[in-house]
């Protein structure tokens, strides 16, 4: 049964379907592993034992009757602590929301439950989701799977850690500037950023509503496809026969390769070689307008984030980690006309991106230009914190600014991910490409 903790979610689901795995035993195995784990309280904010057991018992009965609701019916997954759970605290990693108990599940959790997924509990995250590092001195900082002295990436830090440490078969996170893909890359997982507006945000604690997205962290592309289907309550992408032969990819040169450190660069170059060996054509491109778009990030993100949270923050600013407080308060500085003008400029940059990339199946880039930074140094060195936080999110933010679907895949080098940027609404096609690339990278 220990093997269950490292199997893919889909393999667990197939085992349930064949009668080889009992959903109740499976859930008890995960709950026992969580409760016995030395990092339990650094990864999970709350473990929902009673809910998980009730959902597993229902899945067990459906399996006996041949009435399973999906491939992942009876499979235990974790949820980032910004998805509302009825009767269970949802605090978004912040003392500002301590004791906040929603009366209803978020729509995505309701959808997943209706498809049979078992909710193990709520995972720790960056405070109010406003950091790519996963560092949270207010609640907890989960450990990075290959280096416990490093941060795991954020803001979906606990979601990634729960899967990487074998304490969930999959994790649900959110991605506003890279918060699914960064922890996926740093913990050697698959992370899917969905297109803005595709998946419901009802019952999700917001950061920047025009950029917030929901997405899975998983052990395989197949898992990510089925978890996306859970969130929407529909059928998963068909990954059968996926191939890289004849596929044409753009290798993004500007922005994505600036200040790229040695290990991510070597892992990325090696990954491109493997994709070429599998039959892909890879063409270097530059999109000059992307540089202009990146310069708009400060106005676009901090203005909306501070606008949403100003009253709550300023009522109790001392409850916040100073670095996160400073980042929110940067939103004070932009005037209304500046914000409107920035969105107008971004739309023009998106049109330029679309024109430059229209002949490709996807655009490729390193998921992150850096490896996971040291936790203690982040706490003691302000300049290091600022530099690493901005670099961590730099590449992934391209996908959010351009309004794209995006996927991060493990490269085989610890802490280094390969990012595939697809078209808006192209998740199914992107997952097929990701499945073929996953095979090549393995």
C-alpha positions in Angstrom: 0.0 0.0 0.0 3.0 2.3 0.4 3.3 2.2 -3.4 -0.1 3.9 -3.5 1.5 7.1 -2.2 3.8 7.4 -5.2 1.4 6.2 -8.0 -0.1 8.6 -10.4 -3.7 9.6 -9.7 -4.9 7.9 -12.9 -3.2 4.6 -12.0 -4.9 4.8 -8.6 -8.2 5.4 -10.4 -7.6 2.5 -12.7 -6.8 0.3 -9.7 -10.1 1.2 -8.1 -12.0 0.5 -11.3 -10.4 -3.0 -11.6 -11.3 -3.7 -7.9 -7.6 -3.9 -6.9 -7.7 -0.8 -4.7 -10.4 0.0 -2.2 -11.1 3.8 -1.9 -11.5 3.6 1.8 -8.2 1.8 2.3 -6.6 4.2 -0.2 -7.8 7.3 1.7 -6.8 5.8 5.1 -3.3 5.2 3.7 -3.0 8.8 2.7 -4.4 10.1 6.0 -2.1 7.9 8.0 0.9 9.1 5.9 -0.1 12.7 6.4 -0.6 12.4 10.2 2.7 10.5 10.6 4.8 12.8 8.4 7.4 15.0 10.0 6.4 17.9 7.7 2.6 17.4 8.1 2.0 20.8 9.7 4.3 22.6 7.3 2.4 21.2 4.3 -1.2 21.0 5.4 -3.0 23.9 7.1 -5.9 21.6 7.9 -6.6 17.9 7.2 -10.2 17.1 6.6 -10.4 13.6 8.0 -14.1 13.3 8.4 -14.9 14.7 5.0 -12.3 12.4 3.3 -13.6 9.3 5.0 -17.2 10.1 4.1 -16.3 10.7 0.5 -14.1 7.6 0.3 -17.0 5.5 1.7 -19.3 6.8 -1.0 -16.7 6.1 -3.6 -16.3 2.6 -2.3 -20.1 1.9 -2.6 -20.2 3.3 -6.2 -17.2 1.2 -7.2 -19.0 -1.9 -5.8 -22.1 -1.1 -7.8 -20.2 -0.2 -11.0 -21.4 3.4 -10.9 -18.1 5.3 -10.7 -18.4 9.0 -11.7 -15.0 9.4 -13.3 -11.5 7.8 -13.5 -10.5 9.7 -10.4 -13.6 8.7 -8.4 -12.2 7.7 -5.0 -8.8 9.3 -5.5 -7.6 11.6 -2.7 -6.3 15.1 -3.6 -5.4 18.3 -1.7 -6.7 21.8 -2.1 -4.8 25.1 -1.7 -6.1 27.1 1.3 -7.8 29.7 -0.9 -10.6 27.4 -2.1 -13.6 27.7 0.1 -14.6 24.5 2.0 -18.0 24.5 3.7 -17.6 24.5 7.5 -13.7 24.4 7.3 -11.5 27.4 7.7 -10.2 29.0 4.5 -7.6 31.6 5.4 -5.4 32.0 2.3 -2.2 31.9 4.3 -2.9 35.1 6.1 -3.6 36.1 9.7 -5.9 38.8 8.2 -8.4 35.9 7.4 -7.8 33.9 10.6 -11.0 32.1 11.6 -12.7 32.7 8.2 -15.1 29.7 7.7 -17.1 29.7 4.4 -20.6 28.2 4.3 -20.3 26.6 0.9 -17.6 24.9 -1.2 -16.0 26.8 -4.1 -17.5 25.8 -7.4 -14.4 23.9 -8.5 -14.4 21.9 -5.3 -18.1 21.2 -5.7 -17.4 20.0 -9.3 -14.6 17.8 -8.2 -16.6 16.3 -5.4 -19.5 15.6 -7.8 -16.9 13.6 -10.0 -15.9 11.5 -6.9 -12.6 13.2 -5.9 -11.8 12.8 -2.2 -10.7 16.0 -0.3 -7.8 15.3 2.0 -7.5 18.9 3.3 -6.2 22.4 2.8 -2.5 23.1 2.0 -0.3 26.0 3.0 0.4 28.9 0.6 2.1 32.2 0.2 0.3 35.0 2.1 -2.8 36.0 0.0 -1.1 34.3 -2.9 1.2 37.2 -3.6 4.7 35.6 -3.9 6.3 33.0 -6.2 8.7 31.8 -3.5 6.3 29.9 -1.2 7.9 31.6 1.9 5.3 32.3 4.6 6.6 33.2 8.1 3.0 34.0 9.1 1.7 30.5 8.8 4.2 27.9 7.5 6.7 27.4 4.7 6.5 23.9 3.2 9.8 22.2 2.4 11.1 21.8 -1.2 11.2 18.1 -2.0 14.9 17.9 -3.0 16.2 20.5 -0.5 14.5 21.1 2.8 16.5 24.2 3.3 15.0 25.8 0.2 11.6 27.2 -0.5 9.2 25.1 -2.6 7.9 27.8 -4.9 4.6 29.6 -4.5 2.0 30.6 -4.1 0.7 27.0 -4.4 3.6 25.8 -2.1 1.7 23.3 0.0 -0.2 21.9 -3.0 3.1 21.0 -4.7 4.7 19.7 -1.5 1.7 17.5 -0.7 2.1 15.7 -4.0 5.9 15.7 -4.1 6.2 14.2 -0.6 3.6 11.5 -1.3 0.8 13.1 0.8 -1.8 13.5 -2.0 -2.3 11.9 -5.4 -2.7 15.4 -6.8 -3.0 19.0 -5.7 -5.2 21.9 -6.8 -3.6 25.3 -6.8 -4.0 28.7 -8.4 -1.8 30.6 -10.9 -1.9 34.4 -11.1 1.7 35.0 -12.2 3.2 31.5 -12.0 1.9 30.1 -8.8 1.1 26.6 -10.2 4.1 26.3 -12.5 6.9 27.5 -10.2 6.2 25.0 -7.4 5.6 22.3 -10.1 9.0 23.0 -11.6 10.9 23.2 -8.2 9.3 20.0 -7.0 9.6 18.0 -10.3 5.9 17.9 -11.0 3.5 18.7 -13.9 1.7 22.1 -13.5 -1.1 23.4 -15.7 -2.1 27.1 -15.9 -5.5 27.4 -17.4 -6.7 30.2 -19.5 -8.1 33.2 -17.6 -11.9 32.9 -17.5 -12.1 29.3 -18.3 -12.5 27.8 -14.8 -14.8 29.3 -12.2 -13.3 31.5 -9.5 -16.5 31.5 -7.4 -15.5 30.7 -3.9 -11.8 31.3 -4.5 -10.1 33.9 -2.4 -8.9 36.5 -5.1 -5.6 38.2 -5.7 -6.0 39.8 -9.1 -9.3 38.7 -10.7 -8.2 39.5 -14.3 -5.2 37.2 -13.9 -6.3 34.6 -11.4 -6.6 31.1 -12.7 -7.1 27.6 -11.2 -5.0 24.6 -12.1 -3.6 21.2 -11.0 -0.2 20.0 -9.8 0.3 16.4 -10.7 2.7 13.5 -11.2 1.9 13.2 -14.9 0.3 15.0 -17.8 -2.5 12.4 -17.9 -3.2 13.3 -14.2 -3.3 17.0 -15.1 -5.8 16.3 -17.9 -8.1 14.4 -15.6 -7.8 16.9 -12.8 -8.7 19.7 -15.2 -11.8 17.7 -16.1 -12.6 17.4 -12.4 -12.5 21.1 -11.9 -14.9 21.7 -14.8 -17.1 18.6 -14.3 -16.5 17.3 -17.9 -14.5 14.8 -19.9 -10.7 14.9 -20.0 -8.6 15.5 -23.1 -7.9 12.5 -25.2 -4.1 12.0 -25.1 -3.9 8.8 -27.1 -1.5 8.9 -30.1 0.1 12.1 -29.1 3.3 12.7 -31.0 5.9 15.4 -31.5 6.6 14.4 -35.1 6.0 17.4 -37.4 5.3 19.7 -34.5 6.7 23.2 -34.7 7.8 25.0 -31.6 9.1 28.5 -31.0 12.2 28.9 -28.7 11.6 32.2 -27.0 14.8 34.2 -26.9 14.0 37.6 -25.3 12.9 38.0 -21.7 12.8 34.2 -21.0 16.6 33.8 -21.3 17.6 37.0 -19.5 19.7 36.2 -16.3 19.1 32.5 -16.9 21.3 30.6 -14.4 23.5 27.7 -15.4 21.4 24.7 -14.2 18.1 25.9 -15.7 19.9 26.8 -18.9 21.6 23.4 -19.2 18.3 21.5 -18.4 16.4 23.6 -21.0 19.0 23.1 -23.7 19.1 19.3 -23.1 15.2 19.2 -23.1 15.1 20.9 -26.5 17.6 18.3 -27.9 15.3 15.5 -26.7 12.3 17.2 -28.3 14.2 17.5 -31.6 15.2 13.8 -31.3 11.4 13.0 -31.0 10.7 14.8 -34.3 9.9 18.4 -33.3 11.1 21.4 -35.2 12.3 24.2 -32.9 12.8 27.8 -34.2 14.3 30.7 -32.2 12.0 33.7 -32.1 11.9 37.1 -30.4 8.8 39.1 -29.6 10.0 42.7 -28.8 6.6 43.8 -27.6 7.0 41.3 -24.7 9.6 43.5 -23.1 7.1 46.3 -23.0 4.4 44.1 -21.6 6.7 42.9 -18.8 7.2 46.5 -17.8 3.5 46.8 -17.1 3.4 44.1 -14.5 3.8 46.5 -11.5 0.9 48.7 -12.5 -1.4 45.8 -13.5 -0.8 43.4 -10.6 -0.2 45.6 -7.6 -3.0 48.1 -8.4 -5.7 45.4 -8.6 -4.3 43.5 -5.7 -4.2 46.5 -3.4 -7.6 47.7 -4.7 -9.1 44.4 -3.7 -7.4 44.1 -0.3 -6.7 47.7 0.8 -9.4 48.0 3.5 -8.6 44.6 5.0 -4.8 45.2 5.0 -4.9 48.7 6.3 -7.2 47.7 9.2 -4.4 45.4 10.5 -1.1 45.8 8.6 1.0 44.5 11.4 -0.5 41.1 10.9 1.3 40.7 7.6 4.8 39.6 6.6 6.5 43.0 5.8 7.7 41.9 2.4 4.2 40.9 1.3 2.8 44.1 2.8 5.3 46.2 0.9 4.3 44.4 -2.3 0.6 45.1 -1.8 1.2 48.7 -0.9 3.1 49.3 -4.1 -0.4 49.4 -5.6 -1.0 52.8 -4.0 1.3 54.4 -6.5 -0.6 54.0 -9.8 -3.3 56.5 -10.8 -6.5 55.3 -12.4 -5.5 56.6 -15.9 -2.2 54.7 -15.6 -4.0 51.4 -14.9 -6.4 51.9 -17.8 -3.6 52.9 -20.2 -1.6 49.8 -19.1 -4.4 47.5 -20.0 -4.8 49.2 -23.4 -1.0 48.7 -24.0 -1.2 45.1 -22.9 -3.9 44.3 -25.4 -1.7 45.7 -28.2 1.2 43.6 -26.9 -1.0 40.5 -26.9 -2.0 41.1 -30.5 1.7 41.3 -31.4 2.4 38.1 -29.5 -0.4 36.3 -31.3 0.9 37.5 -34.7 4.5 36.4 -33.9 3.6 33.0 -32.6 0.7 32.0 -34.8 2.7 29.6 -36.9 3.8 27.4 -34.0 2.1 24.7 -32.0 3.5 26.2 -28.8 6.2 28.5 -27.4 9.0 27.0 -25.2 10.9 28.6 -22.4 12.5 27.6 -19.1 9.8 27.5 -16.4 12.0 29.4 -14.0 15.4 31.1 -14.6 16.6 30.1 -11.1 16.6 27.2 -8.7 14.8 27.2 -5.4 16.3 29.9 -3.1 17.6 29.3 0.4 14.8 29.8 3.0 17.0 31.4 5.8 18.7 33.8 3.5 15.3 35.0 2.1 14.3 35.8 5.7 17.5 37.7 6.5 18.5 39.4 3.2 15.9 41.9 1.8 17.7 42.4 -1.5 18.0 38.7 -2.0 14.3 38.3 -1.3 13.3 40.9 -3.9 15.7 39.7 -6.6 14.7 36.0 -6.2 11.0 36.7 -6.0 11.0 38.7 -9.1 13.1 36.3 -11.1 11.1 33.3 -9.9 8.0 34.6 -11.5 9.6 36.3 -14.5 9.1 33.6 -17.1 5.8 32.2 -15.9 4.3 35.7 -15.9 4.7 35.8 -19.7 1.8 33.3 -19.9 -0.4 35.4 -17.6 0.3 38.7 -19.3 -0.3 37.2 -22.7 -3.5 35.5 -21.5 -2.3 32.0 -22.5 -2.8 28.4 -21.4 0.6 27.1 -20.1 2.1 23.8 -18.9 5.3 23.1 -17.0 7.0 19.7 -17.3 9.8 18.1 -15.3 13.0 18.0 -17.4 14.8 15.3 -15.4 17.0 17.8 -13.8 15.9 18.5 -10.2 14.2 21.9 -9.8 14.1 22.7 -13.5 11.0 22.8 -15.6 10.2 23.1 -19.3 7.3 25.5 -20.0 5.0 25.2 -23.0 3.0 28.3 -23.8 -0.2 27.5 -25.8 -3.0 29.6 -27.2 -5.9 30.9 -25.0 -8.3 28.1 -24.5 -6.0 25.5 -26.0 -5.6 23.3 -22.8 -6.6 20.1 -24.5 -4.2 20.6 -27.4 -1.5 21.7 -25.0 -2.0 18.6 -22.9 -1.5 16.4 -26.0 1.7 18.2 -26.8 2.7 17.9 -23.1 2.0 14.1 -23.1 4.3 13.6 -26.1 7.0 15.8 -24.7 6.7 14.0 -21.3 7.6 10.8 -23.1 10.5 12.4 -24.9 11.9 14.0 -21.7 11.6 10.7 -19.8 
